[in-house]
Amino acid sequence: MNAKSKIALFGLAIGAAMLCGQAVAQTAPQTDVPGHPRVNEVNNRLNNQQKRIDNGLKNGTMTQAQAARDETHDANIARRESVDQAKHNGHLTKQEKKNLNHSENSNSRHIYKQKH
């Protein structure tokens, strides 16, 4: 693959990530689900991280590419949450919540480092 092709492929990947990020950012915030405290915890953390990304974009401490990367990671966490919920009739096990929180902690640290 020549350099021009690599640049074009990279540009397409960044563009797709930005579009996905905008789609995630435009969705309505998830509300608490009665009787599902683990699901609520994960959803509230994802919403909080989205707000932090939005604030970073607004105040200029984060670039669009950085925001797209972090939103892609959050979307991946949300997808994993949905898969886990589907296995257990809308609930999350303690281990699944622990794994999702570990991923959220990692992404949260990355957001912090980018903004400071």
N, CA, C and O atoms as a MOPAC input file, in Angstrom:
PM7 MOZYME 1SCF
protein

 N      0.85500 1    -1.16000 1     0.00000 1
 C      0.00000 1     0.00000 1     0.00000 1
 C      0.90900 1     1.23400 1     0.00000 1
 O      1.80100 1     1.35400 1     0.83900 1
 N      0.67600 1     2.14000 1    -0.94100 1
 C      1.51400 1     3.33300 1    -1.00300 1
 C      1.05300 1     4.37500 1     0.01000 1
 O     -0.00200 1     4.23600 1     0.63000 1
 N      1.86700 1     5.42700 1     0.16600 1
 C      1.59100 1     6.45300 1     1.17600 1
 C      0.26800 1     7.16900 1     0.92600 1
 O     -0.45800 1     7.49300 1     1.86600 1
 N     -0.03900 1     7.41400 1    -0.35000 1
 C     -1.28100 1     8.11900 1    -0.68300 1
 C     -2.50600 1     7.29100 1    -0.26600 1
 O     -3.48500 1     7.83000 1     0.25100 1
 N     -2.43500 1     5.99700 1    -0.49600 1
 C     -3.54100 1     5.11200 1    -0.11900 1
 C     -3.70600 1     5.06100 1     1.39200 1
 O     -4.82600 1     5.05200 1     1.90400 1
 N     -2.56800 1     5.02800 1     2.11000 1
 C     -2.63700 1     4.99200 1     3.56700 1
 C     -3.27400 1     6.26300 1     4.11300 1
 O     -4.08400 1     6.20800 1     5.03800 1
 N     -2.91200 1     7.40200 1     3.54400 1
 C     -3.47800 1     8.67300 1     3.99200 1
 C     -4.97400 1     8.71400 1     3.70600 1
 O     -5.75700 1     9.16500 1     4.54200 1
 N     -5.36900 1     8.24600 1     2.53200 1
 C     -6.78500 1     8.24200 1     2.18200 1
 C     -7.56900 1     7.31700 1     3.11700 1
 O     -8.66400 1     7.66100 1     3.56300 1
 N     -7.00700 1     6.14900 1     3.40800 1
 C     -7.65900 1     5.19500 1     4.29900 1
 C     -7.77000 1     5.76500 1     5.71500 1
 O     -8.79800 1     5.60800 1     6.37400 1
 N     -6.71400 1     6.42200 1     6.17100 1
 C     -6.73400 1     7.05000 1     7.48900 1
 C     -7.79000 1     8.15000 1     7.54200 1
 O     -8.51400 1     8.26600 1     8.53100 1
 N     -7.88300 1     8.95200 1     6.49500 1
 C     -8.87900 1    10.01600 1     6.42500 1
 C    -10.29400 1     9.46600 1     6.47100 1
 O    -11.16500 1    10.02100 1     7.13900 1
 N    -10.51600 1     8.37000 1     5.75500 1
 C    -11.83300 1     7.73200 1     5.78200 1
 C    -12.16600 1     7.21300 1     7.18300 1
 O    -13.29600 1     7.34800 1     7.65100 1
 N    -11.17700 1     6.62300 1     7.84100 1
 C    -11.40000 1     6.09400 1     9.18700 1
 C    -11.73900 1     7.21700 1    10.16200 1
 O    -12.64900 1     7.07700 1    10.97900 1
 N    -11.01800 1     8.32100 1    10.08100 1
 C    -11.28800 1     9.45500 1    10.96200 1
 C    -12.67900 1    10.02700 1    10.66800 1
 O    -13.42900 1    10.34500 1    11.59100 1
 N    -13.01900 1    10.15500 1     9.38700 1
 C    -14.33400 1    10.67000 1     9.00600 1
 C    -15.46200 1     9.78900 1     9.52900 1
 O    -16.47200 1    10.28700 1    10.02500 1
 N    -15.28100 1     8.47300 1     9.41400 1
 C    -16.29600 1     7.54200 1     9.90400 1
 C    -16.42900 1     7.63800 1    11.42200 1
 O    -17.53500 1     7.60600 1    11.96000 1
 N    -15.29000 1     7.75500 1    12.10500 1
 C    -15.32800 1     7.88200 1    13.56700 1
 C    -16.03800 1     9.16700 1    13.97800 1
 O    -16.79000 1     9.18000 1    14.95300 1
 N    -15.80200 1    10.24600 1    13.23600 1
 C    -16.44800 1    11.51400 1    13.56400 1
 C    -17.95600 1    11.42400 1    13.35700 1
 O    -18.72800 1    11.95500 1    14.15500 1
 N    -18.37500 1    10.75200 1    12.28400 1
 C    -19.80500 1    10.58400 1    12.03900 1
 C    -20.44800 1     9.73000 1    13.11700 1
 O    -21.54800 1    10.02900 1    13.58000 1
 N    -19.75800 1     8.66000 1    13.51900 1
 C    -20.27900 1     7.81000 1    14.59200 1
 C    -20.36800 1     8.59900 1    15.88800 1
 O    -21.33700 1     8.47200 1    16.63700 1
 N    -19.36400 1     9.40500 1    16.14500 1
 C    -19.35500 1    10.21600 1    17.35700 1
 C    -20.50700 1    11.19400 1    17.38000 1
 O    -21.12700 1    11.40700 1    18.42300 1
 N    -20.79900 1    11.79200 1    16.23500 1
 C    -21.91400 1    12.72900 1    16.17600 1
 C    -23.22700 1    12.00600 1    16.39700 1
 O    -24.12900 1    12.53900 1    17.04500 1
 N    -23.34400 1    10.80100 1    15.86900 1
 C    -24.57700 1    10.03800 1    16.05700 1
 C    -24.76400 1     9.69200 1    17.52100 1
 O    -25.87800 1     9.77000 1    18.03900 1
 N    -23.67400 1     9.30700 1    18.20200 1
 C    -23.76100 1     8.98500 1    19.62000 1
 C    -24.10300 1    10.23800 1    20.41000 1
 O    -24.90100 1    10.18800 1    21.34700 1
 N    -23.50000 1    11.36400 1    20.03400 1
 C    -23.71800 1    12.60800 1    20.76700 1
 C    -25.14600 1    13.11500 1    20.61300 1
 O    -25.63900 1    13.82900 1    21.48600 1
 N    -25.81800 1    12.76400 1    19.52700 1
 C    -27.14800 1    13.27700 1    19.26700 1
 C    -28.25600 1    12.41100 1    19.85800 1
 O    -29.42200 1    12.80700 1    19.85200 1
 N    -27.90300 1    11.24400 1    20.36400 1
 C    -28.93600 1    10.39900 1    20.93500 1
 C    -29.39400 1    10.98600 1    22.25800 1
 O    -28.62800 1    11.65300 1    22.95400 1
 N    -30.62900 1    10.73500 1    22.59100 1
 C    -31.18000 1    11.24300 1    23.84700 1
 C    -30.49100 1    10.53800 1    25.01000 1
 O    -30.17300 1     9.35200 1    24.91200 1
 N    -30.26200 1    11.24500 1    26.09500 1
 C    -29.63900 1    10.59500 1    27.24700 1
 C    -30.51000 1     9.45800 1    27.75300 1
 O    -31.73700 1     9.55100 1    27.78100 1
 N    -29.85300 1     8.39800 1    28.14600 1
 C    -30.59100 1     7.24600 1    28.63200 1
 C    -31.12300 1     7.55900 1    30.03000 1
 O    -30.46200 1     8.22700 1    30.82600 1
 N    -32.29800 1     7.07700 1    30.30500 1
 C    -32.89100 1     7.30800 1    31.61700 1
 C    -32.65300 1     6.07700 1    32.47500 1
 O    -32.30600 1     5.00600 1    31.98000 1
 N    -32.84700 1     6.25800 1    33.76300 1
 C    -32.68000 1     5.13900 1    34.67900 1
 C    -33.71500 1     4.06600 1    34.38700 1
 O    -34.86900 1     4.34900 1    34.06600 1
 N    -33.26700 1     2.83400 1    34.50900 1
 C    -34.13700 1     1.69400 1    34.28600 1
 C    -34.49300 1     1.12500 1    35.65800 1
 O    -33.61700 1     0.60400 1    36.34800 1
 N    -35.76400 1     1.21400 1    36.07000 1
 C    -36.13700 1     0.71600 1    37.39500 1
 C    -35.77100 1    -0.75600 1    37.57400 1
 O    -36.03000 1    -1.58700 1    36.70300 1
 N    -35.16600 1    -1.05800 1    38.71500 1
 C    -34.82000 1    -2.44200 1    39.01800 1
 C    -33.53900 1    -2.92400 1    38.38200 1
 O    -33.23500 1    -4.11400 1    38.45700 1
 N    -32.77700 1    -2.04500 1    37.75800 1
 C    -31.53200 1    -2.42900 1    37.10100 1
 C    -30.38800 1    -1.51000 1    37.55000 1
 O    -29.87700 1    -0.73700 1    36.73900 1
 N    -29.97600 1    -1.57600 1    38.81600 1
 C    -28.96900 1    -0.63600 1    39.30700 1
 C    -27.62300 1    -0.74800 1    38.60500 1
 O    -26.94500 1     0.26400 1    38.42600 1
 N    -27.22000 1    -1.94000 1    38.20600 1
 C    -25.93300 1    -2.08400 1    37.51900 1
 C    -25.99000 1    -1.44500 1    36.13500 1
 O    -25.04200 1    -0.79000 1    35.70200 1
 N    -27.10700 1    -1.64200 1    35.45300 1
 C    -27.29100 1    -1.03000 1    34.13000 1
 C    -27.29700 1     0.48700 1    34.27300 1
 O    -26.67300 1     1.19000 1    33.47900 1
 N    -28.00000 1     0.99200 1    35.28400 1
 C    -28.06400 1     2.43900 1    35.51300 1
 C    -26.68800 1     3.01900 1    35.78200 1
 O    -26.35700 1     4.09300 1    35.28000 1
 N    -25.88100 1     2.31500 1    36.57200 1
 C    -24.53600 1     2.80700 1    36.88200 1
 C    -23.70100 1     2.94400 1    35.61100 1
 O    -23.05000 1     3.96800 1    35.40000 1
 N    -23.72000 1     1.92200 1    34.77600 1
 C    -22.94200 1     1.95400 1    33.53300 1
 C    -23.46200 1     3.06500 1    32.61900 1
 O    -22.67100 1     3.82300 1    32.05700 1
 N    -24.77700 1     3.16500 1    32.46800 1
 C    -25.35800 1     4.19500 1    31.59500 1
 C    -25.03700 1     5.60500 1    32.09400 1
 O    -24.71000 1     6.48600 1    31.30000 1
 N    -25.13100 1     5.81500 1    33.40100 1
 C    -24.83500 1     7.13700 1    33.95500 1
 C    -23.36900 1     7.51500 1    33.74300 1
 O    -23.05900 1     8.67600 1    33.47500 1
 N    -22.48000 1     6.54900 1    33.85900 1
 C    -21.06700 1     6.84200 1    33.61600 1
 C    -20.82600 1     7.17000 1    32.14600 1
 O    -20.05400 1     8.07700 1    31.83400 1
 N    -21.47500 1     6.44500 1    31.24600 1
 C    -21.32600 1     6.74700 1    29.81900 1
 C    -21.84900 1     8.15000 1    29.50600 1
 O    -21.22700 1     8.88900 1    28.74300 1
 N    -22.98300 1     8.51400 1    30.09000 1
 C    -23.53400 1     9.85700 1    29.88400 1
 C    -22.59400 1    10.92300 1    30.43100 1
 O    -22.39500 1    11.96000 1    29.79700 1
 N    -22.01600 1    10.67900 1    31.59700 1
 C    -21.08300 1    11.62700 1    32.19600 1
 C    -19.84400 1    11.81200 1    31.31300 1
 O    -19.37400 1    12.93200 1    31.11400 1
 N    -19.33000 1    10.71100 1    30.79500 1
 C    -18.15100 1    10.81000 1    29.92600 1
 C    -18.47900 1    11.55400 1    28.63900 1
 O    -17.63700 1    12.28800 1    28.12200 1
 N    -19.68300 1    11.37800 1    28.11600 1
 C    -20.07600 1    12.11200 1    26.90800 1
 C    -20.11900 1    13.60600 1    27.19700 1
 O    -19.70000 1    14.41400 1    26.36800 1
 N    -20.62200 1    13.97100 1    28.36700 1
 C    -20.64700 1    15.39300 1    28.75200 1
 C    -19.23200 1    15.95200 1    28.85800 1
 O    -18.98000 1    17.08400 1    28.44600 1
 N    -18.31100 1    15.16800 1    29.40500 1
 C    -16.91900 1    15.61400 1    29.52100 1
 C    -16.29400 1    15.81700 1    28.14300 1
 O    -15.54700 1    16.77300 1    27.93400 1
 N    -16.59600 1    14.92600 1    27.20900 1
 C    -16.08200 1    15.06000 1    25.84500 1
 C    -16.65800 1    16.31900 1    25.20400 1
 O    -15.93000 1    17.10200 1    24.59400 1
 N    -17.96600 1    16.50900 1    25.34400 1
 C    -18.60600 1    17.70100 1    24.77600 1
 C    -18.00200 1    18.98100 1    25.34600 1
 O    -17.75600 1    19.93800 1    24.61200 1
 N    -17.76400 1    18.99500 1    26.66300 1
 C    -17.15400 1    20.17400 1    27.27900 1
 C    -15.74000 1    20.40200 1    26.76200 1
 O    -15.33400 1    21.54400 1    26.54800 1
 N    -14.99200 1    19.32800 1    26.56000 1
 C    -13.63900 1    19.45400 1    26.02300 1
 C    -13.62600 1    20.03900 1    24.62400 1
 O    -12.74200 1    20.82200 1    24.27700 1
 N    -14.61200 1    19.65500 1    23.81900 1
 C    -14.72600 1    20.22400 1    22.46900 1
 C    -15.11200 1    21.69600 1    22.53300 1
 O    -14.57000 1    22.51800 1    21.79400 1
 N    -16.04700 1    22.02600 1    23.41600 1
 C    -16.52400 1    23.41000 1    23.51500 1
 C    -15.43200 1    24.36600 1    23.99300 1
 O    -15.30200 1    25.47600 1    23.47600 1
 N    -14.64900 1    23.93000 1    24.98200 1
 C    -13.64100 1    24.84700 1    25.52100 1
 C    -12.27500 1    24.72000 1    24.83500 1
 O    -11.32700 1    25.41000 1    25.21200 1
 N    -12.17300 1    23.85100 1    23.84200 1
 C    -10.95900 1    23.76800 1    23.03600 1
 C     -9.83900 1    22.93900 1    23.62900 1
 O     -8.72800 1    22.96100 1    23.09900 1
 N    -10.08400 1    22.20700 1    24.71100 1
 C     -9.03300 1    21.37900 1    25.28700 1
 C     -8.93200 1    20.01500 1    24.62400 1
 O     -8.05000 1    19.22200 1    24.95400 1
 N     -9.83100 1    19.74300 1    23.69400 1
 C     -9.84800 1    18.45500 1    23.00400 1
 C    -10.14600 1    18.69700 1    21.53200 1
 O    -11.00500 1    19.50800 1    21.18600 1
 N     -9.42800 1    17.98400 1    20.66800 1
 C     -9.67600 1    18.12400 1    19.23400 1
 C    -10.82100 1    17.20800 1    18.81900 1
 O    -11.23300 1    16.32500 1    19.57200 1
 N    -11.32200 1    17.43300 1    17.62000 1
 C    -12.41500 1    16.59900 1    17.08900 1
 C    -11.95500 1    15.14800 1    16.95600 1
 O    -12.72700 1    14.22800 1    17.22500 1
 N    -10.71000 1    14.93600 1    16.54400 1
 C    -10.19600 1    13.57500 1    16.38100 1
 C    -10.10700 1    12.85900 1    17.72900 1
 O    -10.44100 1    11.67900 1    17.83400 1
 N     -9.65600 1    13.57800 1    18.75600 1
 C     -9.58700 1    12.98200 1    20.09100 1
 C    -10.98700 1    12.64000 1    20.59400 1
 O    -11.20100 1    11.57200 1    21.16700 1
 N    -11.92300 1    13.53200 1    20.38300 1
 C    -13.29800 1    13.30100 1    20.81000 1
 C    -13.88700 1    12.09700 1    20.07000 1
 O    -14.58200 1    11.27700 1    20.67200 1
 N    -13.61500 1    11.99100 1    18.78500 1
 C    -14.14000 1    10.87000 1    17.99600 1
 C    -13.60100 1     9.54800 1    18.52400 1
 O    -14.33400 1     8.56300 1    18.60200 1
 N    -12.31500 1     9.52200 1    18.88900 1
 C    -11.70600 1     8.30700 1    19.41700 1
 C    -12.37600 1     7.91000 1    20.73000 1
 O    -12.71200 1     6.74400 1    20.93300 1
 N    -12.56900 1     8.88300 1    21.61900 1
 C    -13.17700 1     8.58400 1    22.91400 1
 C    -14.63800 1     8.18100 1    22.77000 1
 O    -15.11300 1     7.30600 1    23.49400 1
 N    -15.35300 1     8.80700 1    21.84500 1
 C    -16.74700 1     8.43700 1    21.60900 1
 C    -16.84600 1     7.03800 1    21.01400 1
 O    -17.78600 1     6.29900 1    21.30600 1
 N    -15.88100 1     6.67700 1    20.18500 1
 C    -15.85400 1     5.32800 1    19.62600 1
 C    -15.65700 1     4.30800 1    20.73800 1
 O    -16.30100 1     3.25900 1    20.73800 1
 N    -14.76800 1     4.60600 1    21.69000 1
 C    -14.56900 1     3.69800 1    22.82000 1
 C    -15.82700 1     3.59200 1    23.67200 1
 O    -16.19100 1     2.50200 1    24.11300 1
 N    -16.49200 1     4.72100 1    23.90300 1
 C    -17.73600 1     4.69100 1    24.67500 1
 C    -18.81900 1     3.90000 1    23.93700 1
 O    -19.59000 1     3.17000 1    24.56000 1
 N    -18.87500 1     4.04500 1    22.62500 1
 C    -19.84700 1     3.28700 1    21.83400 1
 C    -19.56700 1     1.78800 1    21.93600 1
 O    -20.49100 1     0.97700 1    21.98700 1
 N    -18.28900 1     1.43100 1    21.96400 1
 C    -17.91800 1     0.02800 1    22.11200 1
 C    -18.36100 1    -0.49900 1    23.47600 1
 O    -18.86400 1    -1.61800 1    23.57900 1
 N    -18.17400 1     0.30500 1    24.51800 1
 C    -18.61500 1    -0.09700 1    25.85400 1
 C    -20.13300 1    -0.27800 1    25.87900 1
 O    -20.63500 1    -1.24400 1    26.45300 1
 N    -20.85900 1     0.64600 1    25.26000 1
 C    -22.32200 1     0.55600 1    25.20900 1
 C    -22.76400 1    -0.68700 1    24.43200 1
 O    -23.74000 1    -1.33900 1    24.80200 1
 N    -22.05000 1    -1.00900 1    23.36400 1
 C    -22.37800 1    -2.21300 1    22.58300 1
 C    -22.15200 1    -3.46400 1    23.42600 1
 O    -22.97800 1    -4.37700 1    23.42200 1
 N    -21.03000 1    -3.50500 1    24.14900 1
 C    -20.74800 1    -4.65100 1    25.02000 1
 C    -21.80200 1    -4.77400 1    26.11800 1
 O    -22.20600 1    -5.87700 1    26.48400 1
 N    -22.23700 1    -3.63400 1    26.63600 1
 C    -23.29400 1    -3.64100 1    27.65500 1
 C    -24.57500 1    -4.25500 1    27.08900 1
 O    -25.21600 1    -5.07200 1    27.75000 1
 N    -24.94100 1    -3.87200 1    25.89000 1
 C    -26.15600 1    -4.40000 1    25.26100 1
 C    -26.06500 1    -5.90200 1    25.05100 1
 O    -27.03400 1    -6.62700 1    25.27700 1
 N    -24.91000 1    -6.36500 1    24.62200 1
 C    -24.71200 1    -7.80500 1    24.41600 1
 C    -24.84700 1    -8.54100 1    25.74700 1
 O    -25.51400 1    -9.57200 1    25.83500 1
 N    -24.20000 1    -7.99000 1    26.79000 1
 C    -24.28500 1    -8.62100 1    28.11000 1
 C    -25.71600 1    -8.62900 1    28.63500 1
 O    -26.15900 1    -9.62400 1    29.20900 1
 N    -26.44300 1    -7.52600 1    28.44200 1
 C    -27.83100 1    -7.45600 1    28.89000 1
 C    -28.69800 1    -8.48400 1    28.16100 1
 O    -29.58600 1    -9.08900 1    28.76100 1
 N    -28.44200 1    -8.67600 1    26.89300 1
 C    -29.24500 1    -9.61700 1    26.11000 1
 C    -29.09800 1   -11.04400 1    26.64100 1
 O    -30.01200 1   -11.85800 1    26.50900 1
 N    -27.96100 1   -11.33700 1    27.23300 1
 C    -27.72400 1   -12.67700 1    27.77600 1
 C    -28.52100 1   -12.93100 1    29.05600 1
 O    -28.80000 1   -14.07900 1    29.40300 1
 N    -28.88700 1   -11.84600 1    29.75800 1
 C    -29.49400 1   -12.00000 1    31.08200 1
 C    -30.79100 1   -11.21600 1    31.23500 1
 O    -31.03800 1   -10.63000 1    32.28900 1
 N    -31.60900 1   -11.19900 1    30.21100 1
 C    -32.92400 1   -10.55500 1    30.25300 1
 C    -32.86600 1    -9.09700 1    30.71900 1
 O    -33.67500 1    -8.67300 1    31.54300 1
 N    -31.92400 1    -8.34500 1    30.19800 1
 C    -31.84000 1    -6.92000 1    30.50700 1
 C    -31.02100 1    -6.57400 1    31.72900 1
 O    -30.91500 1    -5.39600 1    32.07100 1
 N    -30.44100 1    -7.54200 1    32.39400 1
 C    -29.63600 1    -7.30200 1    33.58900 1
 C    -28.15600 1    -7.48800 1    33.27300 1
 O    -27.79700 1    -8.05300 1    32.24000 1
 N    -27.30000 1    -7.00600 1    34.17700 1
 C    -25.86400 1    -7.23200 1    34.09400 1
 C    -25.43100 1    -8.00100 1    35.33400 1
 O    -25.91200 1    -7.73700 1    36.43600 1
 N    -24.52300 1    -8.95300 1    35.15200 1
 C    -23.96400 1    -9.62900 1    36.31500 1
 C    -22.92600 1    -8.71100 1    36.95400 1
 O    -22.50600 1    -7.72000 1    36.35700 1
 N    -22.52100 1    -9.05300 1    38.16900 1
 C    -21.50600 1    -8.25300 1    38.85600 1
 C    -20.19600 1    -8.24500 1    38.06500 1
 O    -19.53500 1    -7.21100 1    37.97200 1
 N    -19.82500 1    -9.37900 1    37.50200 1
 C    -18.57800 1    -9.45800 1    36.73900 1
 C    -18.66200 1    -8.63800 1    35.45100 1
 O    -17.69200 1    -7.98200 1    35.07100 1
 N    -19.80200 1    -8.67100 1    34.78500 1
 C    -19.96700 1    -7.86700 1    33.56900 1
 C    -19.87400 1    -6.37700 1    33.89800 1
 O    -19.23600 1    -5.61500 1    33.17000 1
 N    -20.51200 1    -5.96600 1    34.99700 1
 C    -20.43700 1    -4.56500 1    35.41900 1
 C    -18.99900 1    -4.19600 1    35.74300 1
 O    -18.53900 1    -3.11000 1    35.39100 1
 N    -18.29100 1    -5.09200 1    36.41100 1
 C    -16.89000 1    -4.84500 1    36.75700 1
 C    -16.05000 1    -4.65900 1    35.49100 1
 O    -15.22300 1    -3.75000 1    35.41900 1
 N    -16.26300 1    -5.51600 1    34.50000 1
 C    -15.50800 1    -5.41100 1    33.24900 1
 C    -15.82000 1    -4.10800 1    32.51100 1
 O    -14.91400 1    -3.45900 1    31.98700 1
 N    -17.09300 1    -3.72800 1    32.47000 1
 C    -17.48200 1    -2.48200 1    31.80700 1
 C    -16.92000 1    -1.26900 1    32.54800 1
 O    -16.45800 1    -0.31400 1    31.92400 1
 N    -16.96100 1    -1.31000 1    33.88000 1
 C    -16.39800 1    -0.21000 1    34.66900 1
 C    -14.89300 1    -0.09200 1    34.45700 1
 O    -14.35600 1     1.01500 1    34.41800 1
 N    -14.21900 1    -1.21300 1    34.32100 1
 C    -12.77900 1    -1.18900 1    34.05400 1
 C    -12.50300 1    -0.47800 1    32.72800 1
 O    -11.58300 1     0.33600 1    32.63900 1
 N    -13.28400 1    -0.77700 1    31.71600 1
 C    -13.13700 1    -0.11400 1    30.41600 1
 C    -13.46000 1     1.36700 1    30.51900 1
 O    -12.77400 1     2.19900 1    29.92500 1
 N    -14.50100 1     1.69900 1    31.27000 1
 C    -14.87000 1     3.11000 1    31.45100 1
 C    -13.77700 1     3.86400 1    32.21500 1
 O    -13.49200 1     5.02000 1    31.90400 1
 N    -13.16900 1     3.22200 1    33.20700 1
 C    -12.07900 1     3.85200 1    33.94900 1
 C    -10.91600 1     4.17500 1    33.02400 1
 O    -10.33400 1     5.25700 1    33.10000 1
 N    -10.58700 1     3.24400 1    32.16400 1
 C     -9.48700 1     3.45200 1    31.21900 1
 C     -9.78400 1     4.62000 1    30.28900 1
 O     -8.92800 1     5.47700 1    30.07200 1
 N    -10.98300 1     4.65400 1    29.74400 1
 C    -11.35800 1     5.74200 1    28.83500 1
 C    -11.45000 1     7.06600 1    29.58800 1
 O    -11.09700 1     8.11100 1    29.04100 1
 N    -11.91400 1     7.03800 1    30.82000 1
 C    -12.00400 1     8.25000 1    31.62300 1
 C    -10.61500 1     8.84200 1    31.86200 1
 O    -10.42700 1    10.05400 1    31.75900 1
 N     -9.64900 1     7.99000 1    32.17800 1
 C     -8.26800 1     8.46600 1    32.37300 1
 C     -7.72100 1     9.08100 1    31.09100 1
 O     -7.02800 1    10.09700 1    31.13000 1
 N     -8.03300 1     8.46600 1    29.96300 1
 C     -7.56100 1     8.98100 1    28.68300 1
 C     -8.18200 1    10.33800 1    28.38800 1
 O     -7.49300 1    11.24000 1    27.91000 1
 N     -9.46500 1    10.49600 1    28.66200 1
 C    -10.12900 1    11.78900 1    28.46400 1
 C     -9.45600 1    12.84100 1    29.34400 1
 O     -9.18300 1    13.95100 1    28.88600 1
 N     -9.19100 1    12.50200 1    30.58700 1
 C     -8.55600 1    13.44400 1    31.50700 1
 C     -7.19300 1    13.88500 1    30.97700 1
 O     -6.88300 1    15.07600 1    30.96300 1
 N     -6.38200 1    12.92100 1    30.54300 1
 C     -5.03600 1    13.23700 1    30.05600 1
 C     -5.09000 1    14.14300 1    28.83000 1
 O     -4.24300 1    15.02300 1    28.67400 1
 N     -6.06300 1    13.94000 1    27.97200 1
 C     -6.17900 1    14.77100 1    26.76600 1
 C     -6.57600 1    16.19400 1    27.11500 1
 O     -6.13800 1    17.13900 1    26.45800 1
 N     -7.38400 1    16.35400 1    28.12400 1
 C     -7.90900 1    17.68200 1    28.46000 1
 C     -6.92400 1    18.47900 1    29.32500 1
 O     -7.08200 1    19.69200 1    29.46900 1
 N     -5.92000 1    17.82600 1    29.89800 1
 C     -4.99400 1    18.53900 1    30.80400 1
 C     -3.58400 1    18.52200 1    30.26700 1
 O     -2.67800 1    19.07100 1    30.89500 1

